Amino acid sequence: MSTKHVRDRLLTKHAPEHSAMWRIRGEDHNADLAGPHHMPDLGLFEGKYIDIVDMAIEMPQFFTWGGGGDIKEVKSTKVGPNTARLLREAKAELRDVAKRKDDLEKHIEWLTLGGVK
């Protein structure tokens, strides 16, 4: 597969002007189905997709057999000093809600089986 063909194929996956953080992985060096498979991590890069594609196809490990590696957008979440505490609190609240739901389902079952309080 030619570099131009791979570039054209990659450019169909995202808008060329889309700016984001991108992970570039090189092509799997083991093209057949036997044995271990591995796509080397070539790094994280920030910028417009078209610029990332143009850089990726120039990277030495991006091509092994000719099909080229891949490029995926990386989503990230900002973590602050209170994030872990807020996460613990949300999990505790979720456990409380789940317990309350279980109790209500048992009560509903009791009522539907003719229970009276």
For each residue, the residues with C-beta under 8 A, 3 or more apart:
1: 5 6 66 67 68
2: 5 6
3: 6 7 57 63
4: 7 8
5: 1 2 8 9
6: 1 2 3 9 10 57 63 67 68
7: 3 4 10 11 53 54 57
8: 4 5 11 12
9: 5 6 12 13 68
10: 6 7 13 53 56 57 68 71
11: 7 8 14 16 49 50 53
12: 8 9
13: 9 10 71
14: 11 18 49 73
15: 18 49
16: 11 48 49 50 53
17: 48 49 50
18: 14 15 48 49 73
19: 46 47 48 49
20: 46 49 73 74
21: 44 45 46 73 74 76
22: 44 45 46 47 49 52 71 72 73 74
23: 41 43 44 71 72 74
24: 41 42 43 44 45 52 55 56 59 62 69 70 71
25: 39 40 41 42 69 70 71 72
26: 29 39 40 41 42 59 61 62 63 64 69
27: 39 61 62 63 64 65 67 68 69
28: 31 37 38 39 64
29: 26 38 40 64 65
30: 34 35 36 37 38
31: 28 64 65 67
32: 35
33:
34: 30
35: 30 32
36: 30
37: 28 30
38: 28 29 30
39: 25 26 27 28 69 70
40: 25 26 29 61 69
41: 23 24 25 26
42: 24 25 26 56 59 61 62 69
43: 23 24
44: 21 22 23 24 74
45: 21 22 24 52 55
46: 19 20 21 22
47: 19 22 51 52
48: 16 17 18 19 51 52
49: 11 14 15 16 17 18 19 20 22 52 53 71
50: 11 16 17 53 54
51: 47 48 54 55
52: 22 24 45 47 48 49 55 56 71
53: 7 10 11 16 49 50 56 57 71
54: 7 50 51 57 58
55: 24 45 51 52 58 59
56: 10 24 42 52 53 59 62 68 69 71
57: 3 6 7 10 53 54 62 63 68
58: 54 55 62
59: 24 26 42 55 56 62
60:
61: 26 27 40 42 64 69
62: 24 26 27 42 56 57 58 59 68 69
63: 3 6 26 27 57 66 67 68 69
64: 26 27 28 29 31 61
65: 27 29 31
66: 1 63
67: 1 6 27 31 63
68: 1 6 9 10 27 56 57 62 63
69: 24 25 26 27 39 40 42 56 61 62 63
70: 24 25 39
71: 10 13 22 23 24 25 49 52 53 56
72: 22 23 25
73: 14 18 20 21 22
74: 20 21 22 23 44
75:
76: 21
77:
78:
79: 83
80: 83
81:
82: 85 86
83: 79 80 86 87
84: 87 88
85: 82 88 89
86: 82 83 89 90
87: 83 84 90 91
88: 84 85 91 92
89: 85 86 92 93
90: 86 87 93 94
91: 87 88 94 95
92: 88 89 95 96
93: 89 90 96 97
94: 90 91 97 98
95: 91 92 98 99
96: 92 93 99 100
97: 93 94 100 101
98: 94 95 101 102
99: 95 96 102 103
100: 96 97 103 104
101: 97 98 104 105
102: 98 99 105 106
103: 99 100 106 107
104: 100 101 107 108
105: 101 102 108 109
106: 102 103 109 110
107: 103 104 110 111
108: 104 105 111 112
109: 105 106 112 113
110: 106 107 113 115
111: 107 108 115
112: 108 109
113: 109 110
114:
115: 110 111
116:
117:
